[in-house]
Amino acid sequence: MKNLPTDLLRAFVTVVREKSFSAAAKKLNRSQPAVSLQINRLEELADVSLMQRKSRSFSLTEEGEVLLDYAQRILRLNDEAVLRLKKPDVVGKVRLGIPHEFAISYLPEFLSGFSKTYPGVELEVISELSHNLLGRQGRGELDLVIAIHRDPAFNASADGWREKLVWVTGQNGYIPRGERLPLVVAPHGCVYRYRMLKALDLHNIPWRIVYTGTSYGGICAAVTAGLGVTVLAGNTVPPELESHTSIKQLPALQDAGVDLHYDRNQADPAVNRMAEYITRVSRQSLNAV
């Protein structure tokens, strides 16, 4: 049985995440030819072609897509094991703010691995709209906030990532008919609501709000019931609903920037470790490729 070295897997995942050999080389502190050699070596060991290379770009082969999923999981377990064996003595409390939909889709993964790695850190989690979370942080009620930003041009910090926004419908792409598009939305202040309405208005598509829900579960239930359509981050769409990056009669949506907000100069070790962990997990398993 062959072994796939983690340094080769990390090079592969970084190239895919950065969408560029040169950008990956900078992240890995290696030369571009060295990274290319690592990918070639990985292909030799796996005995498959992982990428279809073009002049300045590449696309993953079917085998590359399969290995990417395994590589991300292997690296995540490797990194958790290394940190756990160091027996970190970080203790303290982190008051974490996270948007509703991320609390359902991402939080279990964040909390499970982090708690195993840093058992001495107590977590207090608040789930609300990003706008409200940032307000609470401004009042000193939260140490670390994961926030989705309204401006499509928002440039996230080194800790952040981008989420692909999608239209969400019931099964089979069902969209209720009518003179105005029926929408399921969250209250004012929601980034998805703002981006959805702005895109529709920009394309002169008439709409009407048929349901306003204060929770992720309520919004998903309303779409499942066929009341209307909504917009969510692609990674947060539950399996009982369908996501569409493009769909007849509805405009394309730009990606949303997600960032971590905390005092990078004054944060205590527990907050810093939580931020680092969230960033690593998001880069390994939440990135859109």
Secondary structure, 3 states (H helix, E strand, C coil): CCCCCHHHHHHHHHHHHHCCHHHHHHHHCCCHHHHHHHHHHHHHHHCCCCEEECCCCEEECHHHHHHHHHHHHHHHHHHHHHHHHCCCCCCEEEEEEECHHHHHHCHHHHHHHHHHHCCCEEEEEEECCHHHHHHHHHCCCCCEEEEECCCCCCCCCCCCEEECEEEEECHHHCCCCCCCEEEEECCCCCHHHHHHHHHHHHCCCCEEEEEECCCHHHHHHHHHCCCCEEEEEHHHCCCCCEEECCECCECCCCCEEEEEECCCCCCCHHHHHHHHHHHHHHHHHHCCC
